[in-house]
Amino acid sequence: MSREREEKTIRAMIAIYCEDCHQTRGELCPDCTALSEYAQARLGKCPWGENKPVCADCTIHCYRPAMREEIRKVMRHAGPKMLLRHPVLALDHLLRERKPAPARPARNASTNADQANEHPDADDNLPLPGSHLRD
């Protein structure tokens, strides 16, 4: 799957979740916007590039624990609805789930993604969902 398709899939899932759970229409709430931006930033640093496995099969956990839990909630809610709302993206994801995860990328191929894996949030200045409510 191309990184572009992966980005579309996660944006679609977050949109479904936000619309259903936060009663938004057409645009994301601030928390879901922050989550979407975070997910896109993580995808941009994925060391697998075009060979990225589905998140459930990934051996590198690049999300902060709080963000990982948020994205899990989104996926649990939106995943089943993807077949009706975005069937091509959903079927592609289901097919990729059946493929074995690729071997972990070599560390000697020094990229921003490798550095991100060592310290996943070292360069992350993105806020956690709901953090705007605490100010």
TADAKA-V897912 format. One record per pair of residues at least 24 apart in sequence whose ideal C-beta (glycine too) atoms are under 10 Angstrom apart, sorted by the first residue. I is the first residue (numbers start at 1). J is the second residue. Records with the same first field share a line. If there is no record, write none. Layout:
I=J  J
This chain:
1=50  51  52  53  54  89  92  93  95  96  99
2=49  50  52  92
3=40  43  44  46  48  49  50  52
4=43  50
5=50  88  89  92  93  96
6=39  40  43  46  50  52  54  55  89  92  93  96
7=36  39  40  43  44
8=86  88  89  92
9=43  54  75  78  82  86  88  89  90  92  93  96
10=35  36  39  40  42  43  55  71  74  75  78  89
11=36  39  40  86  89
12=78  81  82  85  86  89  90
13=39  71  74  75  76  77  78  79  81  82  85  86  89  90  93
14=39  40  70  71  74  75  78
15=74  78  85  86
16=74  77  78  79  80  81  82  84  85  86
17=70  71  73  74  75  76  77  78  79  81
18=74  77  78
19=78  81  85
20=77  78  81
21=73  74  77  78
29=129
30=127  129  130  131  132  133
31=70  127  128  129  130  131  132  133
32=70  74  129
33=129  132
34=67  70  126  127  128  129  130  131  132
35=63  67  70  71  73  74  126  128  129  130
36=71  74  129
37=126  127
38=63  64  67  70  71  121  124  126  127  128  129
39=63  67  70  71  74  126
40=126
41=116  121  123  124  125  126
42=67  68  71  113  116  120  121  124  126
43=113
44=112  113  116
45=111  112  113  114  115  116  117  120  123  124
46=105  111  113  116  117
47=104  105  106  107  109  111  112  113  114  115  116  117
48=101  102  103  104  105  113
49=105  111  113
51=99  101  102  103  105
52=96  101  102
53=96  97  99  100  101  102
54=93  94  95  96  97  98  99  101
55=93  97
56=97  101
57=96  97  98  99  100  101  102
58=101  102  104
59=101  102  103  104  105  117
60=104  105  113  114  116  117  120
61=117  120
62=113  116  117  120  121  124
63=120  121
64=120  121  124  126  128
66=128  129  130  131
67=120  121  124  126  128  129
70=128  129  130
